[in-house]
Amino acid sequence: MADFGVSAGQCVAVVWDKPSPPEALKDLVEKLQASTGSEGRVSVENIHQLLQSAHKESSFDVILAGAVPGSCTLHSAEALAEMARVLRPGGRLFLKEPVETAVVKDSKVKTASKLCSALTLSGLVEVKELHRESLSPEELRSVQEHLGYHSDSLVSVQLTGKKPNFEVGSSSQLKLSTAKKSAPTGGH
């Protein structure tokens, strides 16, 4: 995955799953720590622990999910909603997931458009596909072993979405014009 726009002083979360190679996870975290510097923070969360974690709302500037090279995570609606909740307003989610390009009835694996819809439904805006590539032989094996899914029409997509610049339930003062219209002056 490319550059995530991580800068010094930011709080970043890396969400990983079982098939993620530990060395690849460690390398990614070290690169991110170099980008965030001593002012920033890089948290590592297992996707299955994420829903039980005690992160407060708006804890992270950037969340990377499925970003560990060699991982093939399918992100549930609950996990996407939790990631959106812990993102700061204006924060970004970068997500990589295998998707199905063929029409498959009752597929476990989403299509790219269904994945975009799932991100939008979780509360993110400006959702777009950044990159699409073939799965590596390791990723294909991982999908077969960990997901029990076999298909020749899978690709890996990288998507991004942004949390709106406000919290759900927040309020702001509306500036309403209350100037009185001047009554027409009547002549004699």
N, C-alpha and C positions, 0 to 999 in steps of 0.2 A: 504494500500500500504506500501511497505517496506521502508527501508532507501533509501534516494535519493542521498546519497553521498554529502550532503550539508555541507560545512565547513565554519569556521569563515571568515568574511570579504567578503563573496560572495553576489551578488545581485540575488535575487530569485523572480520570478513572479508566483503567483498562479492564474490560469485562471479558473473562476467558471461560472456556468450557473444557471438559475432560480431554478431548482429543488434541488440545493445544500442546505442542512440544515444549517442555520446560525450558530448554536452552533458547528457543525462539522467543518465549515470553520474557525471559531474563534480558535478552538483547534489546527487545522493544522497550522495556521499562528503563534500561540504562540510557538509551537514546533519548527517551522522553525526559528523564531526570536531567540530562545535559541541556535540554531545551528550556526546562522550567527553572533551572538554577536553584540556588539555596532558598530563594523566596517562595518558590512554588512547591507543589506536593503532587506525587504520583501515587494513587491508590490502586491496588490490584484486587479485583473482586471476582469470585467464581459466580457464574450466572445463576446457579442454583441457590447461592447464599444471598444474592442481591435482594431478593424479595424480603428476606428476614433481616437485612442489614438495618442499622439504626441511623442511616444517613439522613440529615435534615434536608428539607426542600432546598433547592438552589445551592447545592454544595459544590458543583463542578462547572468549570468553564468548558471543558471538552471531555466527551466520553467516546472511547474507542471500543467497539463491540465486534467480535469476530475478526479483529485486526491482526491477531497473532498469526504469522505465516504458518500454514499447514493446518489451521483449524477449519472446521466446517460446521458452525453452529447454526441451528434454526432458532430464531428469536421468537418467543411467544408474545402474544398481545400483552400479557401481564408484565413481562420483562421490559418490553418497549415502553409501557406506561410508567414503570418505575424509573427507567432511565430518563424519560422526559421530566418526571417529577424532581429528580435530584439535579437536573441541569439548571444552571442559573439562567435568568432571562437574558436572551441574546447568545446563550451558549450553543455549542454545536455537537451533534452526534455524528460520528463516522461509523458506518455499519457495513460489514462485509458478510455476505451469506450466499450459499449456493441456491440458484433458482432454476426452475424448469422452463425450457423454451418450447417444449412440445405441449400439446393439449393432452393432459392425463387426467382421467376421471378419478376423483377422490385422492389426489396426490397429497402426500405429507409435505412436499416441498412446494413453496409458493412460486408463482410467476413473478417477474420483476414488477409488473404493474400492481399485483396484489401486495407485494412487499412495500411499495411506495404508498399504497392506500393505508396499510397497517401503520406506517410511520405517521401519516397525516392524522389518522384516528387517535394516535397516542398523544396528539396535541402539538406536533411539530409543524413548522411552516417552511416554505422554500425547500421542499423535499425534491431532490434531483439525483439522477444516476450520474456518477462521476466516471465510472470505469467498468468494463465488462471483459472478462477473460476466461479462457478454458481452465478447467480444474486441472491441477497437477495430478500425476499418478497417485501421489500420497493423499491428496485431498479426496480423490475419487475413492480410494481404498477406505479412507476414514468415513466417508458418507455411507459406504456399503457396510462397514463394520459397526459404526456407532449408531447409524440411523436405520440400518436394515433396508436401505433404499437402493435400487438398481435402475439406472437410466443412462442412455447414451446421449441424452439431450440436455444435460446439466451444464450451466456456466456459473461463474462466480461474479456477482455484481458488488460494486462498492457504491453505497448511497450516502448522502449527507442530508441532514435536516437541522433546522435551527429552532430553538425555543423562542416564542414571541417575547418581545421586550417588556412583558408585564406578567405578573402572576395571575392565575385564574383566581377570581374572587377579590382581586385588588380593586380599589376604586380611585378615581381621580376627579378633581374638580373640573366641571365643565364650564367653560366661559360662554355664558349666554348673553346675548345683547338684550338689555332691558331698557334701552333708551325709549322714552315716550315719543310717540309720533306727535308732531305739533299739529294742533287742531287747525283746520283751515280758517283763516281769518275772514270773517264775513263782512262785507261792506254794508253801508247804511241803506 
